[in-house]
Amino acid sequence: MKLLLAQNASYYPALGGANKSNRTLMEALSRLGHECRVVSTALVNSASEQDQRGVGEIEVISSSPEVSVFNLKGVAIHAVKVRAAMDSARLKDYLIRQMKEFAPDRILISTEDVGHVLLEAAVKSAPSRVVYLARTTLYLPFGPDCFLEAPDKTELLRKAAAIVVVGDYLKDYMWQWAKLKAEVLPISLFGDGPFPDFGNFDKGYVAMVNPCAYKGISIFLELARSFPELSFAAIPTWGTTSEDMKALMELKNVRIFDPVDDMNKLFCQTRVMLVPSLWAEAKSRTIVEAMLRGIPVLASDVGGNPEAKLGVEYVLPVNPINGYKQAVDERSLPVSDIPEQHIQPWQEALRRLLSVREHYEDVSRRSREAALDYVENRGGSRRVEAFLLNLQVEAENTQQSDLVPAVKENTVAQMTDKLTPAQKALLALRLNKKNQSRGNDQ
Amino acid sequence: MNMISRDLNLVFSATFTAEPVRRSLVFWLEKLGINAAIQYENQVFKQLLDPYSAMRQNSGINVILIRFDDWFRVEDGLETEIRKDALLQSKVDRNIVDLLNAVKTSVETTSAIHIVCICPPSPLMEWSTETACDYKEIENRLYQGLQGLNGILPVASSDILDLYPVADYYDFHSDKMGHIPYKQIFFDALGTVIARKIYSATSLPYKVIVLDCDQTLWKGICGEDGVEGIAVDPYRKQLQAFMLEQQRLGMLLCLCSKNNESDIIEALNRPDMLIKPELIAASRINWERKSDNLEALARELNLGLDSFIFIDDNPVECMEVKTRCPQVLTLCLPENDEDIPLYLSNIWAFDRINTTAADQSRTELVKQNTERNKFQQEMLSYEAFISGLELNVSISPLGETELARAAQLTQRVNQFNFTTIRRSEAELRRICSEENVSCFTVAASDRFGDYGIVGLVVCREQGSKLSVDSFLLSCRALGKGIEYTMLARLGEIAADKGLGEVEVIFVPTSKNQPAGQFLSLIGAQNVTASAENKVYAFTAAFARTVDFTSYLEQADHLREEVHAAVQQTASGSDPVILDVLDDIGRHLNTSRSIHAKVEAASQGKTGERAEYVAPRNEFEKRILKIWEDVLVIEQIGVMDNLFEVGGESIKAIQILSRIREEFEVDLPMTVLFEGSLTVAGLAQSVETSLLSSFDEDLIAEQLAALENLTEEEIELLLREESE
């Protein structure tokens, strides 16, 4: 099969679990003999920087000011230079060209496509080949945990051949808020191992990846303040702001590290992993990765986190983020009010884990066993492959349309949809003037 | 102003990813007509220390960018960590010493100019609680160390931010992800500062500033308001202070004003004036044309008009000077007084590098010369003048402390210069150390004062000849016969070394006729000429006997010609560059204005920007106005993508919120994420949103009115009703 993945985010280096999972999935499908291609953005405006980072590992095919093309582990990556997530016009045009040139059998569109422009382009081009990979609740166009509600984009999802989700939480969310059917598949792959056992009661950091408001930095900071005798490690990535950094640096027992692609480098120094997210995580990749290495994880009870914890304790309560403001920050990330948190359950959990050896070792062992079991028995790329192969192509997909009520008719839209741009502009101008003069009369 | 070289090789090395500085640099170099190949290299220390590195092989300009944050990153199992603590203090100390040594090594072994920029730190540097070192203290230490080295152009972080303030220069996100620590607006400012240094290093410096008085040095008109009625407002005070600083750096200050001289002197003697009469090197205060006065000043100072900057508030006077003396850099002060300081600080011609002690006493030297000229007029003959001067010439081997002045002479002297070979300090140092090469400086003094070091000779033993590579004499020392003494000394040196001949190479330029005339006058025994040069061969025995007194009569005739040659400016300034300098001062004087211009220029290059489409209706017009306000860019077309004209996510949000306010519509945020963000697209979204707020009957009524109209009629109505 020819497989094309599109995402409005960097594929390599991958920042964040969703992008990293897309990468491991494509690499696994490539190993199974499929021809894999990716259309993604280039990291921080710098295709040349991307080329430099990959020396030795990636093979650069071509590089221009607009796009860098390189091979990594059998996958052809087309990294398009954009200035921000909003600046997706060029990425979309490039995807349209690639869909024509590459003629993929399946087009995988990731949720990392905040304006849904890639989804729109793919659905317009070949809806029966489009598989939507839902990994991030925030970027869905509907429901209480999304950032930007867009009914027209939800309609696009109905036209896709299939929706694949990382876990039951997202499957239920899809059905509850949009009456969309989705398939749970192991699209987050964790590699073939071996996974060293790094659980260590005696030493190592209490660590957190991507300390930022959405991911619960307030809990991390409070714990660091409460346990000055413990060493904490923060690994800032895409969500961390300079204010977060300032707060981290003010604490003497917090050390700050650069992100690493090989997670073993982090886990070998980690005693306890913190995942105190405040937003609806679809299914945190870090939780499973840490558990695979026998590291106890304290995770918040939001979204798909409990599912990721695979029945092993510490799923702890938080006051989750309740909706987003209609604004984004400089990185195009949504702005929200962060509720106050109760730190006590977190303090107690951490204290117990790090004061009772038997308990720590028990949690470590059970975490590892559960995660290994998941990876070995439920997590193979063959299942994803089989699903993609069995998908019915050509017959246009109508499976979803009978399940939802038709969108409410908008008479005004019907009246004006067929107007030319000039007619529409003149109509709007006249109505606006009429409205203003009426306002003045009053 | 002449460029020394218009072809350059630039090698960059930085402690961070500095590629984004390229676009503003390319913009400036193109604007200034400098052809440059730009090369980026990693590993600063390796570049400076490896004899085969791109920097060490470069003979153009090396640019080194240092950011202290990058010195605080240490390997720690988990790749790198950013932290400063007591342990790192010693590392910083060692890095400073190592860097200074490395730069020194590179400077001494290459002929390249080294620009070393200390770039501002991230705020993270100030946040750590374990601060064991003070960032500013580290910067001062490094900066002072760099200042102490010859052949370096150091740039402190405050030099960048004072000239081009960027409040929020740090980009935490891209630093973290791509080791690109600054926002593009700062990179554009950084490129501008580097371009200014390159411009200064590759251009012959201006030497004279001629100032108008009324409305320029002070507010008011002396002849009308009286000396008491004029005022030194804060902007004029800043202008005067600026000029004083220029004088300290070696510029001659002159006045050219249509006034009574006594009024001007009285005005300058007022206690609130910073510029005092004794600081003025020469002046022309009369009712003549200003261009004629400038020419007279050039004659008096014996300097070419292309080394003059003329400043006046009156556009008519400026136009007159521009037309009749096109080689002068004419600066017309901005109409608004408050714009004056920014304008002056952005005239790149005022940037000075490598000033020497001689620069600081230049006004004094000019005044001595005025006395000398008076004395000459009093003497009945040239012979009497020369003997009455009691001239003392001393020729001695070039020492380390004179290197800067000697290099400066090779850069500046045009008229009495046999080969016009320009050399940096490093090159001179290297040549001096070569076997069989001798370098001499020439100093002179007379009863009116000390001229300082005025000449340089570089010669080389070649077989049985002493071949003269450089022979130059500052124009302020011409006409005293010093060149005869220099040639005689060469004869002596040749004889001492047992060499039979002194061979002088003369490479004619448009300016060095005085040197050519001198050689013709002496009359060599053997002259061979080619297309590029003439070679004059004198026997050592003859050369050592050359004596000014034997040539006095002919030399007297030549003097007038020498004067004329000095004034001649055939190769003078490129009027395009002069206009560019003025345009920079007026329009490209802030980080924002530069950023906008560079942004537009770099888009023009990659062809990313859509073809210009003017707004076609009222919605587009009003939305375009919002874009222009928020982005501070003009000439945006309605089809231009926001991100192609310098926009960013935050600006998009600001624009959206302004549109919501302006049109009172509840435009959803999703419009920002739908791909191409254009004025035309937003106008359509506003229209759709507005239409949905009206009831169906009203729309039906209005639609009926449009029903029978053609598309052309609709467009015409749209234009009319948008007025």
Interface residues (C-beta under 8 A of the other chain):
Chain A: P13 L15 L43 V44 N45 S46 S48 E49 P65 E66 V82 R83 A84 A85 M86 D87 S88 A89 K92 V114 G115 H116 V117 L148 A150 K153 A233 I235 P236 T237 W238 T240 T241 S242 M245 K246 M249 E250 L251 K252 R255 I256 F257 D258 V260 K265 L266 Q269 Q326 A327 V328 D329 E330 R331 S332 N410 T411 V412 A413 M415 T416 T420 P421 A422 Q423 K424 A425 L426 L427 A428 L429 R430 L431 N432 K433 K434 N435
Chain B: T17 E19 P20 D76 G77 L78 E79 T80 E81 I82 R83 P123 L124 W127 S128 T129 E130 Y170 F172 H173 S174 K176 M177 G178 H179 I180 T606 R616 N617 E618 F619 N641 L642 F643 E648 S649 I650 A652 I653 F663 P668 M669 T670 L672 F673 E674 G675 S676 L677 A683 Q684 V686 E687 T688 L690 L691 S692 F694 E696 L698 I699 A700 Q702 L703 A705 L706 E711 I714 E715 L717 L718 E721 S722
